[in-house]
Amino acid sequence: MRAHDGELSAAVARAQEGDEAAFAVAYRLVQPGLLGYLRGLVGDDAEDVASDAWLEIARDLGRFQGDGAGFRGWTATIARHRALDHLRRQKVRPRASALESDVLDLPGPHSTHDQALESISTERALALVGGLPRDQAEAVLLRVVVGLDGPAAARVLGKRPGAVRTAAYRGLKRLAQQLGVSGVTDDGPRTLGESK
């Protein structure tokens, strides 16, 4: 369970009753991960696809039933469908791109130097993810960037949870090898001497 799932559940429930401020809270909690996922699928067109997805999310919000984690999965499914529609219109395969971590417009305690280093690290990591086979890249993006658990990621991709866990494991293992990390568990990469 992600740290903000309780807050997200409450915001979604209030938004379904017409509370616009609550919808803004739900958007703020979900959008950064959703945009990162879409950048992995459609590259520089991610913001346009996200806009289309949020229009559909707002339109169909009354039909959604579930909690915060379910809402993240539901929005990822809608975003994925909009991304695949976009790619069909473009008649191109998903392209690898350097994904960026979107930062909320809130002042942070980090220095510009630290933020620049983090951005470079994030771009490198996301470029590595972009080099994975598509099924592995999508599984890793959904599990790590969007924060979905295995069953929720499986629902988004229309696959069995075991297939998604395997794809995520293989993708994380390949990333760990590229980064020189010694081992990968089902929870992600680990270094020598680190216990499960």
C-alpha positions in Angstrom: 0.0 0.0 0.0 1.4 3.4 -1.0 1.7 6.1 1.7 -1.1 8.3 0.3 -3.7 5.6 -0.5 -5.8 6.6 2.5 -5.8 10.2 1.5 -6.5 9.2 -2.1 -9.4 7.1 -1.1 -11.0 9.9 0.8 -10.3 12.4 -2.0 -11.9 10.2 -4.6 -15.0 9.6 -2.4 -15.4 13.4 -2.0 -14.8 14.0 -5.7 -17.5 11.5 -6.6 -19.9 13.7 -4.6 -18.9 16.8 -6.7 -16.0 18.2 -4.5 -13.7 19.9 -7.1 -11.0 20.5 -4.5 -11.0 16.8 -3.7 -10.6 15.9 -7.4 -7.6 18.3 -7.5 -6.1 16.3 -4.5 -6.6 13.0 -6.3 -5.0 14.5 -9.5 -2.0 15.7 -7.5 -1.5 12.3 -5.9 -1.9 10.3 -9.1 -0.6 12.5 -11.9 3.2 12.3 -11.4 3.3 8.4 -11.5 0.8 8.3 -14.3 2.8 10.8 -16.4 6.0 8.8 -15.8 4.2 5.7 -17.0 2.9 7.4 -20.1 6.4 8.9 -20.9 7.6 5.3 -21.0 4.9 4.4 -23.6 4.6 7.5 -25.8 7.6 9.7 -25.0 7.2 13.4 -25.5 3.4 13.1 -26.2 2.8 11.9 -22.6 1.2 15.2 -21.4 -1.3 15.2 -24.3 -2.2 11.6 -23.7 -2.5 12.3 -20.0 -4.9 15.2 -20.7 -7.1 12.9 -22.7 -7.0 10.3 -20.0 -8.0 12.8 -17.3 -10.9 14.0 -19.4 -12.2 10.4 -19.4 -11.4 9.9 -15.7 -13.4 13.0 -14.8 -16.3 12.0 -17.0 -16.5 8.4 -15.7 -15.5 9.1 -12.0 -19.1 8.4 -10.8 -18.8 4.8 -12.1 -15.5 4.0 -10.2 -15.8 1.8 -7.2 -12.8 1.1 -5.0 -10.1 2.5 -2.8 -7.0 4.6 -3.5 -4.9 1.7 -4.8 -7.9 0.7 -7.0 -8.1 4.3 -8.3 -4.5 4.3 -9.3 -5.0 1.1 -11.2 -8.2 2.3 -12.8 -6.5 5.5 -14.0 -3.5 3.6 -15.3 -5.8 1.4 -17.3 -7.5 4.4 -18.9 -4.1 6.1 -19.5 -2.8 2.9 -21.2 -5.8 2.7 -23.5 -5.4 6.3 -24.5 -1.7 5.7 -25.1 -2.3 2.7 -27.3 -4.9 4.7 -29.2 -2.4 7.4 -29.7 0.3 5.0 -30.9 -2.2 3.4 -33.4 -2.9 6.9 -34.7 0.8 7.6 -35.0 1.4 4.2 -36.5 4.6 3.8 -34.6 5.8 1.3 -32.0 6.4 2.6 -28.5 9.7 4.3 -28.5 12.2 4.5 -25.8 12.7 7.9 -24.3 14.3 9.4 -21.3 11.5 9.6 -18.8 11.5 12.6 -16.4 10.3 12.7 -12.9 7.6 15.4 -12.6 7.9 17.5 -9.6 4.9 19.2 -8.0 5.0 23.0 -8.0 5.8 23.0 -4.3 9.1 24.4 -3.0 11.4 21.7 -1.8 14.3 21.5 0.7 16.7 20.3 -2.0 19.4 22.5 -3.5 19.6 23.0 -7.3 22.7 20.9 -7.3 20.9 18.0 -5.6 18.0 18.3 -7.9 20.2 18.3 -11.0 22.0 15.1 -9.8 18.6 13.5 -9.0 17.3 14.4 -12.5 20.4 13.0 -14.2 20.0 9.8 -12.1 16.3 9.6 -12.9 16.9 10.1 -16.6 19.6 7.5 -16.7 17.4 5.0 -14.8 14.4 5.6 -17.0 16.5 5.4 -20.1 17.6 2.0 -18.9 14.0 1.0 -18.4 13.2 2.2 -21.9 15.8 -0.3 -23.2 14.0 -3.3 -21.8 11.6 -5.4 -23.8 8.2 -3.8 -23.8 6.5 -6.3 -21.5 9.3 -5.9 -18.9 9.4 -2.1 -19.2 5.6 -1.8 -18.7 5.6 -4.2 -15.8 8.5 -2.3 -14.1 6.9 1.1 -14.8 3.6 0.0 -13.4 5.1 -1.6 -10.3 7.8 1.0 -9.5 6.7 4.3 -11.1 2.9 4.0 -10.7 3.2 1.9 -7.6 0.7 -0.8 -8.4 0.9 -4.3 -6.8 1.1 -7.4 -9.0 -2.6 -8.1 -9.4 -3.4 -4.4 -10.1 -0.6 -4.2 -12.7 -1.9 -7.4 -14.3 -5.4 -6.0 -14.6 -4.0 -2.9 -16.4 -2.0 -5.0 -18.8 -4.7 -7.7 -19.2 -2.4 -10.5 -18.1 -2.1 -13.0 -15.3 -0.4 -11.6 -12.1 2.3 -14.3 -12.4 3.1 -13.2 -15.9 3.5 -9.6 -14.7 5.5 -10.6 -11.7 7.8 -12.6 -14.0 8.2 -9.7 -16.4 8.9 -7.2 -13.6 11.4 -9.6 -12.1 13.2 -10.2 -15.4 13.2 -6.5 -16.1 14.6 -5.6 -12.6 17.1 -8.4 -12.9 18.3 -7.0 -16.2 18.5 -3.5 -14.8 20.4 -4.8 -11.8 22.9 -6.5 -14.1 23.4 -3.3 -16.1 23.9 -1.3 -12.9 26.2 -3.9 -11.3 23.8 -4.8 -8.5 24.4 -8.3 -7.1 20.9 -9.7 -6.8 17.3 -9.1 -7.4 14.4 -10.3 -5.2 10.7 -10.2 -5.9 10.8 -6.9 -4.1 13.5 -5.4 -6.4 17.2 -5.1 -6.6 19.4 -5.7 -3.6 23.1 -5.5 -2.9 25.5 -8.1 -1.5 25.0 -8.7 2.1 21.5 -7.1 2.1 19.0 -9.5 3.6 15.4 -10.0 2.3 
